[in-house]
Amino acid sequence: MSIAHEFEYKKPNDLREAIKLFSAYGKKARILAGGTDLIGWIREEMVAPEILIDIKDIKDLAKISFKSGTLTLGALVTFSDIIESHMVLEKFPLLWEAAHKVASVGIRNRATLVGNICSAVPCCDAGPPLLVYEADIVVRGKGRERKIPIGEWFQGPRKTALKDGEIVVAVQIPQPAKSHGACYVKLGRYRGEDLAQASVAAVALPKNIYRIAFGAVGPTPVRGLKTEAVLRGKMLDEDVYAAAKIAAVKEIKPITDIRATKEYRTHMIEVMLERCLKAASERLVGEGPEYGTDVI
């Protein structure tokens, strides 16, 4: 399908110019980075911007850095960049594992982490990992910069906490512990370029502390705080798994759509949660499947 909609196209050389343009056009403008979601939306006439502001020439936004215990991922960092980063694999393995689950190689080469969360679809692969890593979204507008906790970012399907004139410049992730185990499980209908029917992310920390998040089973990705409370301080066994599953089902709000029924999603969240927790807890102590290995 071709793009029939007409729009202006600007490619600023620095962030200041990009923010100036974006502020001037307001809701009539869209930021173009990877474009893997945006171009499809324009083709399908879901959005009709008057101007696209292409930020791909702003090189400072393409950096990955780790300083003082915090990982910073610029707005142009792609999922392939994450996969190729040995530092991300070593210090934030959940993010590295989740990046492998995004669509296909071709999409991962273009799609950005920031674009994924800005699209804010319920099944976005970056949502659950960033929730359990307790990330901050760094945004900049005309004359101001602020950080938005990831728990406040998703406001609804395709809705975020961004204000008019603001651009996301980076995602910052504090290292949860010097040693942690993690796992990301995504259920799709087939391998390759498919959206999630359901997803679960888990981080296992020392002293039996767990962080849990779910994707594609509600209007937004959601942190499983009640499930975490059930698990806190307990060794994983059949009784604990059973209690965690009961809590998880109460936290999700799956729907029936073209990809799965709500009943199937509910059942699979229970299965995925147990396998995800088992893998994360084993990885915490240097055992279990290697990162990148499917557990479902």
C-alpha positions in Angstrom: 0.0 0.0 0.0 1.4 3.4 -1.0 1.3 6.6 1.0 -1.3 8.9 -0.5 -1.1 11.5 2.3 1.0 14.6 1.6 3.3 16.1 4.3 6.4 18.2 4.7 9.7 16.5 5.6 12.5 18.1 7.6 15.8 16.5 8.8 17.4 18.7 11.5 21.1 18.3 12.3 20.8 18.8 16.1 18.3 18.3 18.9 17.7 22.0 19.4 16.5 22.4 15.9 14.4 19.3 16.1 12.7 20.6 19.3 12.1 24.0 17.8 10.4 22.4 14.8 8.4 20.1 16.9 7.2 22.9 19.2 6.3 25.0 16.2 4.1 22.4 14.6 2.7 20.8 17.8 0.2 18.0 17.2 0.5 18.4 13.4 4.1 16.9 13.6 5.5 13.4 14.0 9.0 12.4 14.9 10.6 9.9 12.5 13.4 7.6 13.8 13.0 4.0 12.8 9.6 4.5 11.3 8.6 0.8 11.5 5.2 1.7 13.2 4.7 5.3 12.0 5.0 4.6 8.3 2.5 1.8 8.6 0.1 4.0 10.5 0.4 6.7 7.8 -0.3 4.2 5.0 -3.3 2.9 6.8 -4.5 6.5 7.5 -4.4 6.0 11.2 -2.4 9.3 11.5 -2.1 12.2 9.1 0.8 14.4 10.1 1.5 17.7 8.3 5.2 17.3 8.8 7.7 14.5 9.6 10.8 15.5 11.5 13.5 13.0 10.8 16.0 12.8 13.7 18.3 10.2 12.3 21.2 12.7 11.7 21.3 13.6 15.4 24.3 11.3 16.2 24.2 11.9 20.0 20.9 10.1 20.1 22.4 6.9 18.8 24.7 6.2 21.8 24.6 3.5 24.4 26.5 4.3 27.6 26.9 3.0 31.2 27.9 5.3 34.0 27.5 5.3 37.7 25.3 2.3 37.6 22.9 3.6 35.0 22.5 2.5 31.4 21.5 5.2 29.0 20.0 4.3 25.6 19.6 7.2 23.1 16.4 7.6 21.1 18.0 6.2 18.0 19.3 3.0 19.5 17.8 0.1 17.6 17.0 -3.4 18.9 19.9 -4.7 16.8 22.2 -2.2 18.6 21.1 -3.6 21.9 21.7 -7.2 20.7 25.2 -6.3 19.6 26.1 -4.7 22.9 28.1 -7.0 25.1 27.7 -4.5 28.0 23.9 -4.8 27.8 24.1 -8.6 27.8 26.4 -8.5 30.8 24.6 -6.0 32.9 21.0 -5.9 31.6 20.4 -9.4 30.1 16.6 -9.1 30.2 16.7 -6.2 27.7 19.1 -8.1 25.5 16.9 -11.2 25.6 13.7 -9.2 24.8 15.4 -7.5 21.9 15.8 -10.8 20.2 12.0 -11.3 20.3 11.2 -8.2 18.3 9.8 -9.1 14.9 12.5 -10.0 12.4 16.2 -9.0 11.7 15.1 -6.4 9.2 12.8 -4.7 11.6 15.2 -4.9 14.5 17.8 -3.1 12.3 15.5 -0.1 12.0 13.1 -0.2 15.0 14.2 1.8 18.0 13.6 1.0 21.7 12.2 4.5 22.2 9.9 4.2 19.1 8.6 1.0 20.6 7.4 2.6 23.8 6.3 5.8 22.1 3.9 3.7 19.9 2.6 2.4 23.3 0.7 -0.5 21.9 -0.3 -3.0 24.6 1.9 -5.8 23.1 5.1 -3.7 22.8 8.1 -5.9 23.6 10.0 -3.1 25.4 7.3 -2.4 27.9 7.5 -5.3 30.3 11.4 -5.4 30.5 11.5 -1.6 31.1 8.9 -1.9 33.8 10.8 -4.5 35.8 14.0 -2.6 35.3 12.2 0.5 36.6 13.5 2.7 33.8 13.1 6.5 33.4 12.1 8.1 30.1 14.1 11.3 29.5 12.2 13.9 27.5 13.1 17.3 26.4 10.9 20.2 25.3 11.5 23.9 24.6 13.6 25.1 27.6 13.0 22.1 29.8 14.0 18.5 30.4 12.3 16.0 32.7 12.3 12.3 33.6 9.1 10.2 33.5 9.1 6.9 35.5 8.2 4.0 33.2 5.3 3.2 35.6 3.7 6.5 34.6 4.6 6.4 30.9 1.8 4.2 29.5 -1.5 6.0 29.7 -3.6 3.8 27.5 -3.4 2.1 24.0 -1.1 4.4 21.9 -1.2 7.0 24.7 1.8 8.2 26.7 2.7 10.8 29.3 4.4 13.0 26.8 3.3 16.6 26.7 3.0 18.8 23.6 6.3 19.8 22.2 8.3 17.1 24.1 10.7 14.6 22.4 12.0 11.5 24.0 15.8 11.7 24.0 16.8 8.6 26.0 15.8 5.8 28.3 17.8 5.4 31.5 17.9 2.1 33.4 19.4 1.7 36.9 21.2 -1.5 37.4 18.9 -3.5 39.8 21.8 -5.3 41.5 25.3 -6.4 40.7 23.9 -9.9 40.3 20.4 -10.6 39.1 18.6 -13.2 37.0 16.0 -12.4 34.4 13.7 -13.8 31.7 11.4 -12.6 29.0 8.8 -14.9 27.6 6.8 -13.9 24.5 3.9 -16.0 23.1 3.2 -15.6 19.4 1.4 -17.6 16.8 4.6 -18.3 14.9 8.2 -17.4 14.9 9.3 -14.2 13.2 7.4 -11.0 12.5 4.4 -11.5 14.9 2.9 -9.5 17.7 2.7 -11.0 21.2 -0.5 -12.8 22.3 0.9 -12.4 25.8 4.3 -11.7 27.4 5.9 -11.9 30.8 9.1 -10.3 32.1 10.7 -11.3 35.4 13.8 -10.1 37.4 15.0 -12.3 40.2 17.1 -10.5 42.9 18.9 -11.8 46.0 16.8 -12.7 49.1 14.0 -14.0 46.9 12.8 -10.7 45.7 11.1 -10.7 42.3 9.8 -8.1 39.8 7.1 -9.1 37.3 5.5 -7.4 34.4 3.0 -8.5 31.8 2.3 -7.4 28.2 -0.6 -7.9 25.7 -3.0 -8.8 28.4 -4.4 -5.3 29.1 -4.7 -1.8 27.6 -1.1 -1.2 28.5 1.9 -3.2 29.7 1.5 -3.6 33.5 3.7 -4.2 36.5 2.6 -7.2 38.6 2.9 -5.6 42.0 0.4 -7.9 43.7 2.1 -10.9 42.2 5.5 -9.6 43.4 4.0 -9.2 46.9 3.0 -12.9 46.9 6.5 -14.0 45.9 8.5 -11.7 48.2 10.9 -13.5 50.4 9.7 -17.0 49.5 11.5 -19.9 47.9 9.8 -21.0 44.7 7.8 -24.2 45.0 4.5 -25.5 43.8 2.5 -23.7 46.4 4.2 -20.4 45.8 3.8 -20.8 42.0 0.1 -21.5 42.5 -0.4 -18.4 44.7 1.5 -16.2 42.2 -0.7 -17.4 39.4 -3.9 -16.5 41.3 -2.5 -13.0 41.9 -1.4 -12.6 38.3 -4.8 -13.5 36.9 -6.3 -10.7 39.0 -3.8 -8.1 37.7 -4.4 -8.7 34.0 -7.3 -7.7 31.7 -7.0 -9.7 28.6 -9.3 -9.4 25.6 -10.4 -11.6 22.8 -9.1 -10.5 19.4 -7.8 -11.9 16.1 -4.7 -13.3 17.8 -6.1 -15.1 20.8 -9.1 -15.4 23.2 -9.0 -13.9 26.6 -9.4 -17.4 28.1 -6.3 -18.6 26.2 -4.3 -15.5 27.2 -5.2 -16.0 30.9 -4.2 -19.7 30.8 -1.0 -19.0 29.1 0.0 -16.2 31.5 -0.1 -18.8 34.3 2.1 -21.2 32.3 4.5 -18.5 31.2 4.8 -16.9 34.7 6.0 -20.2 36.2 8.5 -20.9 33.5 9.7 -17.3 33.5 10.2 -17.3 37.3 12.0 -20.6 37.2 14.4 -19.5 34.5 15.1 -16.1 36.2 15.8 -17.7 39.6 18.1 -20.3 38.0 20.0 -17.7 36.1 20.5 -15.7 39.3 22.7 -18.4 40.6 24.4 -19.1 37.3 22.3 -22.0 36.2 19.3 -22.6 33.9 19.0 -21.9 30.2 21.3 -19.4 28.5 19.8 -16.0 27.7 18.1 -16.0 24.4 16.8 -19.6 24.9 13.1 -20.0 24.5 11.4 -21.4 27.6 8.0 -21.8 26.0 
